[in-house]
Amino acid sequence: MFSHSPSQGDLSFSLLLRALRGITLWQPILVYVLAVFMGMAGLEFFVQWPGGMIGASIGMLILFISFGVGYLGAGGVLLHEARGDSLPGILRSLRFGLRSLPRLIGLLIIESLLLFGIFVVELLGFMACKIPGIGAILFVPLFPVAMLINAVVFVLAIIVFNLSGPALWHGESVSNSLRHTIGIARNKPGSILLMMLLLGVLSTGLAVIIAVILYTGYSMALSAAAPALASELSRSADMFWQMMDAITGNPFMLDHATHSSVTANTALYNVGLSMGMGVATALVFIIPNIVFLLGMAHIYIEALELVAPEDV
Protein backbone atom coordinates (compact mmCIF):
# COMPACT_ATOMS: atom_id res chain seq x y z
CA MET A 1 0.00 0.00 0.00
CA PHE A 2 2.80 2.41 0.87
CA SER A 3 5.67 3.36 -1.38
CA HIS A 4 8.27 3.61 1.37
CA SER A 5 9.91 0.71 3.19
CA PRO A 6 9.52 0.82 6.98
CA SER A 7 12.56 0.54 9.15
CA GLN A 8 13.05 -2.73 10.96
CA GLY A 9 12.58 -2.49 14.72
CA ASP A 10 12.63 1.29 15.03
CA LEU A 11 11.90 4.57 13.28
CA SER A 12 14.10 5.66 10.40
CA PHE A 13 16.05 8.92 10.65
CA SER A 14 15.60 9.32 6.91
CA LEU A 15 12.09 10.62 7.58
CA LEU A 16 13.70 13.92 8.66
CA LEU A 17 14.94 14.38 5.11
CA ARG A 18 11.60 13.27 3.71
CA ALA A 19 9.88 15.88 5.90
CA LEU A 20 11.82 18.64 4.12
CA ARG A 21 9.91 17.79 0.98
CA GLY A 22 7.04 19.67 2.57
CA ILE A 23 8.66 22.92 1.40
CA THR A 24 7.92 21.97 -2.22
CA LEU A 25 4.30 20.82 -1.70
CA TRP A 26 2.04 23.70 -2.67
CA GLN A 27 -1.25 21.82 -2.12
CA PRO A 28 -1.10 21.51 1.70
CA ILE A 29 0.39 25.00 1.98
CA LEU A 30 -2.50 26.38 -0.09
CA VAL A 31 -5.07 24.42 1.96
CA TYR A 32 -3.64 25.82 5.20
CA VAL A 33 -3.37 29.36 3.78
CA LEU A 34 -6.97 29.33 2.50
CA ALA A 35 -8.34 28.05 5.81
CA VAL A 36 -6.39 30.61 7.85
CA PHE A 37 -7.29 33.40 5.41
CA MET A 38 -11.00 32.63 5.82
CA GLY A 39 -10.54 32.63 9.59
CA MET A 40 -8.73 35.97 9.54
CA ALA A 41 -11.43 37.41 7.28
CA GLY A 42 -14.08 36.22 9.74
CA LEU A 43 -12.15 37.73 12.63
CA GLU A 44 -11.81 41.05 10.81
CA PHE A 45 -15.53 41.07 9.96
CA PHE A 46 -16.76 40.37 13.49
CA VAL A 47 -14.26 42.74 15.11
CA GLN A 48 -15.88 45.53 13.08
CA TRP A 49 -19.33 44.48 14.30
CA PRO A 50 -21.07 46.57 16.98
CA GLY A 51 -21.06 44.69 20.24
CA GLY A 52 -17.47 44.94 21.44
CA MET A 53 -16.15 41.76 23.01
CA ILE A 54 -18.97 39.55 21.70
CA GLY A 55 -18.02 40.19 18.08
CA ALA A 56 -14.31 39.79 18.87
CA SER A 57 -15.02 36.50 20.68
CA ILE A 58 -17.00 35.14 17.72
CA GLY A 59 -14.19 36.22 15.39
CA MET A 60 -11.56 34.49 17.55
CA LEU A 61 -13.67 31.31 17.60
CA ILE A 62 -13.87 31.36 13.80
CA LEU A 63 -10.11 31.89 13.63
CA PHE A 64 -9.42 28.90 15.90
CA ILE A 65 -11.80 26.75 13.83
CA SER A 66 -9.99 27.81 10.66
CA PHE A 67 -6.65 26.75 12.12
CA GLY A 68 -8.16 23.37 13.01
CA VAL A 69 -9.61 22.92 9.52
CA GLY A 70 -6.29 23.96 7.96
CA TYR A 71 -4.36 21.59 10.22
CA LEU A 72 -6.59 18.63 9.39
CA GLY A 73 -7.03 19.46 5.71
CA ALA A 74 -3.32 19.99 5.09
CA GLY A 75 -2.53 16.94 7.20
CA GLY A 76 -4.80 14.78 5.06
CA VAL A 77 -2.85 15.86 1.98
CA LEU A 78 0.45 15.19 3.74
CA LEU A 79 -0.60 11.69 4.77
CA HIS A 80 -1.36 10.91 1.11
CA GLU A 81 2.12 12.25 0.28
CA ALA A 82 3.72 10.10 2.99
CA ARG A 83 1.86 7.02 1.66
CA GLY A 84 2.89 7.75 -1.91
CA ASP A 85 -0.74 8.13 -3.04
CA SER A 86 -2.06 10.78 -5.41
CA LEU A 87 -2.86 14.00 -3.57
CA PRO A 88 -6.51 15.06 -3.05
CA GLY A 89 -7.86 18.37 -4.39
CA ILE A 90 -8.01 21.61 -2.43
CA LEU A 91 -11.79 21.66 -1.85
CA ARG A 92 -11.83 17.98 -0.94
CA SER A 93 -9.07 18.60 1.61
CA LEU A 94 -10.94 21.55 3.15
CA ARG A 95 -14.11 19.45 3.40
CA PHE A 96 -12.10 16.65 5.03
CA GLY A 97 -10.70 19.13 7.57
CA LEU A 98 -14.18 20.46 8.39
CA ARG A 99 -15.64 16.95 8.76
CA SER A 100 -12.75 15.76 10.94
CA LEU A 101 -12.77 18.79 13.27
CA PRO A 102 -15.45 17.40 15.67
CA ARG A 103 -13.45 14.16 15.97
CA LEU A 104 -10.27 16.10 16.74
CA ILE A 105 -12.04 18.15 19.41
CA GLY A 106 -13.59 15.01 20.90
CA LEU A 107 -10.24 13.21 20.90
CA LEU A 108 -8.47 16.12 22.60
CA ILE A 109 -11.24 16.34 25.22
CA ILE A 110 -10.95 12.62 26.02
CA GLU A 111 -7.16 12.85 26.27
CA SER A 112 -7.46 15.90 28.53
CA LEU A 113 -9.95 14.06 30.74
CA LEU A 114 -7.53 11.14 31.05
CA LEU A 115 -4.82 13.53 32.23
CA PHE A 116 -7.28 15.14 34.63
CA GLY A 117 -8.18 11.70 35.98
CA ILE A 118 -4.52 11.01 36.76
CA PHE A 119 -4.31 14.36 38.54
CA VAL A 120 -7.40 13.52 40.64
CA VAL A 121 -5.95 10.14 41.66
CA GLU A 122 -2.71 11.82 42.74
CA LEU A 123 -4.67 14.49 44.62
CA LEU A 124 -6.58 11.81 46.53
CA GLY A 125 -3.28 10.10 47.34
CA PHE A 126 -1.83 13.32 48.75
CA MET A 127 -5.02 13.96 50.72
CA ALA A 128 -4.41 10.60 52.39
CA CYS A 129 -1.09 12.04 53.56
CA LYS A 130 -3.07 14.25 55.96
CA ILE A 131 -4.15 11.23 58.01
CA PRO A 132 -2.74 11.67 61.52
CA GLY A 133 0.07 9.33 62.41
CA ILE A 134 0.69 7.67 59.02
CA GLY A 135 0.23 10.64 56.66
CA ALA A 136 3.83 11.80 56.79
CA ILE A 137 5.07 8.22 56.37
CA LEU A 138 2.90 7.82 53.24
CA PHE A 139 4.20 11.08 51.79
CA VAL A 140 7.85 9.92 51.84
CA PRO A 141 7.46 7.25 49.09
CA LEU A 142 4.39 8.82 47.45
CA PHE A 143 5.95 12.09 46.35
CA PRO A 144 8.97 10.69 44.44
CA VAL A 145 6.77 7.98 42.89
CA ALA A 146 4.26 10.63 41.79
CA MET A 147 7.12 12.69 40.36
CA LEU A 148 8.35 9.78 38.24
CA ILE A 149 4.84 8.87 37.12
CA ASN A 150 4.15 12.47 36.11
CA ALA A 151 7.39 12.60 34.11
CA VAL A 152 6.38 9.46 32.20
CA VAL A 153 2.83 10.75 31.71
CA PHE A 154 4.22 14.06 30.41
CA VAL A 155 6.29 12.28 27.76
CA LEU A 156 3.39 10.04 26.77
CA ALA A 157 1.03 13.02 26.62
CA ILE A 158 3.36 14.88 24.24
CA ILE A 159 3.45 11.86 21.94
CA VAL A 160 -0.28 11.12 22.12
CA PHE A 161 -1.37 14.73 21.54
CA ASN A 162 1.00 15.18 18.59
CA LEU A 163 -0.07 11.88 16.99
CA SER A 164 -3.79 12.61 17.39
CA GLY A 165 -3.89 14.60 14.15
CA PRO A 166 -2.02 12.00 12.05
CA ALA A 167 -4.33 9.30 13.38
CA LEU A 168 -7.36 11.27 12.16
CA TRP A 169 -5.64 12.05 8.83
CA HIS A 170 -5.36 8.27 8.51
CA GLY A 171 -9.17 8.08 8.68
CA GLU A 172 -9.33 6.56 12.15
CA SER A 173 -12.34 6.87 14.44
CA VAL A 174 -11.90 8.55 17.82
CA SER A 175 -11.65 5.20 19.65
CA ASN A 176 -9.14 3.73 17.18
CA SER A 177 -7.12 6.94 17.19
CA LEU A 178 -6.90 6.84 20.97
CA ARG A 179 -6.00 3.13 20.98
CA HIS A 180 -3.30 3.54 18.35
CA THR A 181 -1.72 6.71 19.74
CA ILE A 182 -1.56 5.29 23.27
CA GLY A 183 -0.19 2.00 21.92
CA ILE A 184 2.52 3.80 19.94
CA ALA A 185 3.41 6.03 22.88
CA ARG A 186 3.65 3.02 25.21
CA ASN A 187 5.76 0.88 22.87
CA LYS A 188 8.05 3.46 21.21
CA PRO A 189 8.30 6.49 23.54
CA GLY A 190 12.02 7.15 23.28
CA SER A 191 12.51 7.03 19.53
CA ILE A 192 9.29 8.91 18.77
CA LEU A 193 10.05 11.68 21.27
CA LEU A 194 13.54 12.02 19.79
CA MET A 195 12.10 12.29 16.28
CA MET A 196 9.60 14.91 17.42
CA LEU A 197 12.35 16.97 19.04
CA LEU A 198 14.51 16.77 15.93
CA LEU A 199 11.53 17.72 13.76
CA GLY A 200 10.86 20.66 16.07
CA VAL A 201 14.46 21.86 15.78
CA LEU A 202 14.36 21.44 12.00
CA SER A 203 11.07 23.37 11.70
CA THR A 204 12.23 26.14 14.03
CA GLY A 205 15.44 26.65 12.06
CA LEU A 206 13.45 26.73 8.84
CA ALA A 207 11.04 29.28 10.34
CA VAL A 208 13.94 31.58 11.24
CA ILE A 209 15.32 31.41 7.69
CA ILE A 210 11.89 32.05 6.12
CA ALA A 211 11.21 34.92 8.55
CA VAL A 212 14.49 36.63 7.64
CA ILE A 213 13.74 36.29 3.91
CA LEU A 214 10.10 37.43 4.03
CA TYR A 215 10.48 40.28 6.52
CA THR A 216 13.50 41.53 4.60
CA GLY A 217 11.32 41.53 1.48
CA TYR A 218 8.61 43.42 3.41
CA SER A 219 11.11 46.00 4.63
CA MET A 220 12.55 46.47 1.14
CA ALA A 221 9.06 46.95 -0.33
CA LEU A 222 8.19 49.43 2.42
CA SER A 223 11.43 51.32 1.81
CA ALA A 224 10.66 51.53 -1.90
CA ALA A 225 7.09 52.74 -1.25
CA ALA A 226 7.93 55.27 1.49
CA PRO A 227 9.47 58.05 -0.69
CA ALA A 228 6.47 58.09 -3.04
CA LEU A 229 3.71 57.45 -0.46
CA ALA A 230 5.11 58.92 2.75
CA SER A 231 2.01 60.85 3.85
CA GLU A 232 -0.42 58.08 2.82
CA LEU A 233 1.53 55.39 4.67
CA SER A 234 1.82 57.64 7.72
CA ARG A 235 -1.96 58.12 7.85
CA SER A 236 -2.43 54.37 7.38
CA ALA A 237 -0.15 53.69 10.34
CA ASP A 238 -2.14 56.16 12.47
CA MET A 239 -5.36 54.41 11.43
CA PHE A 240 -3.90 51.02 12.39
CA TRP A 241 -3.00 52.15 15.91
CA GLN A 242 -6.38 53.83 16.33
CA MET A 243 -8.11 50.55 15.44
CA MET A 244 -5.93 48.61 17.87
CA ASP A 245 -6.70 51.02 20.71
CA ALA A 246 -10.39 50.99 19.77
CA ILE A 247 -10.44 47.17 19.98
CA THR A 248 -8.77 47.26 23.40
CA GLY A 249 -11.24 49.92 24.60
CA ASN A 250 -8.90 52.88 25.12
CA PRO A 251 -11.41 55.76 25.69
CA PHE A 252 -9.08 58.52 24.48
CA MET A 253 -8.32 56.78 21.21
CA LEU A 254 -11.95 55.75 20.80
CA ASP A 255 -12.96 59.40 20.95
CA HIS A 256 -10.09 60.39 18.68
CA ALA A 257 -10.94 57.68 16.17
CA THR A 258 -14.57 58.75 16.13
CA HIS A 259 -13.71 62.33 15.21
CA SER A 260 -10.91 61.59 12.75
CA SER A 261 -11.82 61.41 9.10
CA VAL A 262 -10.49 58.30 7.39
CA THR A 263 -10.72 58.31 3.63
CA ALA A 264 -11.32 55.20 1.55
CA ASN A 265 -7.82 55.54 0.08
CA THR A 266 -6.24 55.58 3.52
CA ALA A 267 -8.17 52.44 4.43
CA LEU A 268 -6.95 50.72 1.26
CA TYR A 269 -3.33 51.68 1.94
CA ASN A 270 -3.75 50.21 5.43
CA VAL A 271 -5.24 47.02 3.96
CA GLY A 272 -2.25 46.68 1.63
CA LEU A 273 0.24 47.07 4.47
CA SER A 274 -1.71 44.66 6.67
CA MET A 275 -2.01 42.07 3.90
CA GLY A 276 1.73 42.19 3.27
CA MET A 277 2.50 41.64 6.94
CA GLY A 278 -0.26 39.04 7.24
CA VAL A 279 0.98 37.00 4.26
CA ALA A 280 4.57 37.08 5.56
CA THR A 281 3.51 36.05 9.08
CA ALA A 282 1.21 33.28 7.78
CA LEU A 283 3.97 31.80 5.59
CA VAL A 284 6.50 31.97 8.44
CA PHE A 285 4.08 29.88 10.50
CA ILE A 286 2.62 27.60 7.82
CA ILE A 287 5.63 26.45 5.75
CA PRO A 288 7.70 25.16 8.73
CA ASN A 289 4.48 23.69 10.14
CA ILE A 290 3.93 21.77 6.90
CA VAL A 291 7.43 20.32 7.22
CA PHE A 292 6.72 19.32 10.82
CA LEU A 293 3.35 17.79 9.93
CA LEU A 294 4.80 15.80 7.02
CA GLY A 295 7.39 14.42 9.42
CA MET A 296 4.60 13.53 11.87
CA ALA A 297 2.72 11.74 9.08
CA HIS A 298 5.82 9.63 8.36
CA ILE A 299 6.31 8.98 12.08
CA TYR A 300 2.72 7.79 12.49
CA ILE A 301 2.84 5.48 9.48
CA GLU A 302 6.18 3.93 10.45
CA ALA A 303 5.23 3.59 14.11
CA LEU A 304 1.87 2.02 13.22
CA GLU A 305 3.61 -0.45 10.92
CA LEU A 306 5.86 -1.45 13.81
CA VAL A 307 3.24 -1.54 16.57
CA ALA A 308 0.03 -2.55 14.79
CA PRO A 309 0.80 -3.57 11.18
CA GLU A 310 -2.62 -5.17 10.79
CA ASP A 311 -4.27 -1.73 11.19
CA VAL A 312 -2.13 0.11 8.63
N, C-alpha and C positions, 0 to 999 in steps of 0.2 A: 504493500500500500504506500509506503514512504520511499522517497528516493534516496535518503541518506542511510548509512549503515550505523546502527547504534554501537556505542562502545561496549566492551565486554566487562561487566562487573562494576563499572563506575561511569560517571559522566565524562564526556570528551571535552578537553580544553579547546578543541578546534571550533566549538560553537561560539567562542568569543569572536573569532574571525568571521564566522557566518553571520553573527549579529550585525557587524559593520555593513553588511549588504543593505541594511535598512535605510542607509543614506540615499541609496539609488532608487528606492521604491516610492514612486510618486503616488500610487493609489492609496496606501494607508495614510500617508501624509495629507493628501487631499481630503480624505474622509475625516480625519481629526480636525483639519483646518475648517472645513465646512460646518462641522458640529459645533466647534468653539465659536465660529463667527456667528452662527444663529443664536447661540447663547449670549454672546456679547451684544448682539442687536436687541435681543429681548431685554437684557439688563438696561441698555440705554433707553429703550422705549418706556419701561416701567419706572425708571428713575425720573423721567420727565413728567410722569403722571402726577396729578394732584393727590395728596394723601400722605406725603412724607415717607415715613419708615415702612408703611405697608407696601407701597409700590417698590421701594428698594428691596424689601424682603422677597417679594414675588420675583423681581429681576434676578436676585442672587440665587433663588431656588432654580430658576430656569437655567442660569449659568452652570450650576452644579450638575443639573440633569444633562446639559450639553456635553460636559466633560465626561460624564459616565457613558453617554451614547458614543462619543468619539473614541473613548478607551476601548469599549467593546467592539464597535464597528471596525476600527483599525486593527484591533487584536484578531478579529475573525479573518481579515485579509492576511495578517502575518502568520497565522497558523496554517493557512493554505500554502503560503510561501515556504514555511518550514517543512510541510509535508511533501512539497514538490508538486502540488496540484495547481491547476489553472486558477487565477485569482478572480474573485467575484467582482461584480460591478459596484460602482459608487453607491447608487441608490439601494441596491440589495444589501450592501454592508451597513448603511445607515439604518435600514429597517431591522436588520439583525441586531444592531446595537440597541435600538429602541425596544425590541421584543425581549432582549436578554436583560435589560436593566432591572426589572422587578426581581429576577432570579439573583442577580448580583447583590441587590439590597437585602433580599432575604438571607442569602448566604452569609453576608457580613454581619447581619443581626444575630444569626445563630452562632457564628464564631465568637462574637462579642459576648453573648450570653454564656457560652462555655467558659470564657475567661472570667466573667463575673462570678460564675459558679465556683471556680477555683478560689477566687478571692473570698467568697462567703465561707467556704470550708476552712480556709486559713484563719479567717476572723473568728469563727467559732472555736477553733483550736486555741487561739490566743486568749479568748474569753475564759477558756477553761483554766488558763494560767492564773486567774484571779482567785481560784479556790484556795481557801486558807490551808496552810500546812503543806500541800503538795504542788501548789501553783508554781512557785519558783523553781521547784525541781523539774516540773514539766517543761518550763521555758528553756532550760539549759539545752536539751537536745532539740526541742521544737524549732527554735529560731534558726540555727544553722541548716537544719533539714529544709525548712521553708525557704531559706535563701537559695539553696541548691535547686530545689524544685522550681522556684520562680525563674532562675536563670535558664533552666531547661525549657520551661514553658515559654519564656521570652523568645528563645531561638526558634522553637516550633511555631510560635505565633507569627513570626516574621516570614517563615517559609510558607505557612498555610495561607496567610493573607495575600502574599504575592502570587501564589499559584492559583488563587481563586478565579482570577480573570482567565488565565489560560485553560483552566478546566471548563469554564463556560464557553470559551471560544471553540473548544473541542466538541461542543454540543451536549455536554453532560447535564443531567438534572441536578437540582440542589443537593439531593441525598448522595448521588454518585460523586458529585464534585467534592463534597465534604469527606466522603470515604476515601477517595483517591488522594486528596491533598494531605489528609492526616496520615494515610499510609505511606506516602512518599516522605513526609517530614519525619516519621518515626523510623523509617528504614535507611534513609540517606541524608541525615541532617548536616553532617560535616561537609560533604562535597557540594551539596546544593547551596548551603550558606556561603561557602567560598566562591562559588560561581556567581551568586547574587552580588557579593561584595566587589568582585572583579568587574562585573557588568556595571555596577554603580560607579566605580572609578572611571571606567571607560566612557560612560555616558556623561559624567561630570566634566571630564577633560574635553570631550567633544562639544559640550555646551559652552565652555569657556572660549574655545576657538571660534565657534559660530557667533557668539556674542560679540567678540572683538571685530569680526568681519562685518556683521550687520550694523552694529552701532557706529562703526567707522564710516560705513556707507551712509548712514543717517546723518552723521555730523557733516560729512562732505556735501551731501545734498542741501543741508540747512545752510552751510557756509556759502554755497553757490546761490541760494535763493535770497539770502539776507541783504546783499547790496541792492537788489532790484525791488524787494518787497519788505523793506525794513519796517515801515510804519504799519503795514497790514499784518505782518507776523507779530509785531509788538501788541497790537490790539487783540489778536487771536490769543496770545499768551495771557493777557489780562482777562479775557473772557473765560479761559480755561480755569484760572485760579478763582474767579468769581463763582463758576459752577461748582468747583470743589468745596468752597466755603458754604455755598448754598445747600449742598447735599449734607454737609456736617452740621448745618443749622446755626452758623455764625450770624448773629442778628445784624451786625454792622455791614457785613458783606451782602446779606440778604437785601437790606435797604438800598445799598449801593447798586446792586445788580438790578433791582427793580427800576431804579431811576436812570440807569445807563442805557443808551440807545445802541443796540447791536444790529448792524446791518446784515443782510443775507450774505454779502460777500465775506464779511468777517467770520460768520459762522462757517462758511465753506472753507476758508483758509484754515480754521481751527480743525475742521473735519479732516482735511488733508494731512495736517501735522499729526493728528491723533491716529489716523489710519497708518501712517508710516511707522510710528512708534509701536502701534498695536501689532502690525504685521511682523516687525522685527522681534518683538517680545514673544509672540506666538510661535515663531519658527525656532527661537532659542529654546523654548520649552518643548515643542513638539518633535523636532528632528532627533535630539538625543533620546527623547522618550520612545520614539519608534525603534531606535537601536536597542534600547533596554528591553522593550516588549518583544522584539523579535528574538532576542536572547532568551527571554522567559519562555517563549513558545518552544524553542529548541530544548530548553531544560525540561519542560513538562513532558514533551514527547519522549525524550530519552529516559527520563526517570520513570515514566509510566511503562515503557518497554521493559525496564529492569525490574520494576516492582509488581506490575500487573499486566503482563504482555497480552493476556486474553481479553483485556478491555481496551486495547489500543484500536 
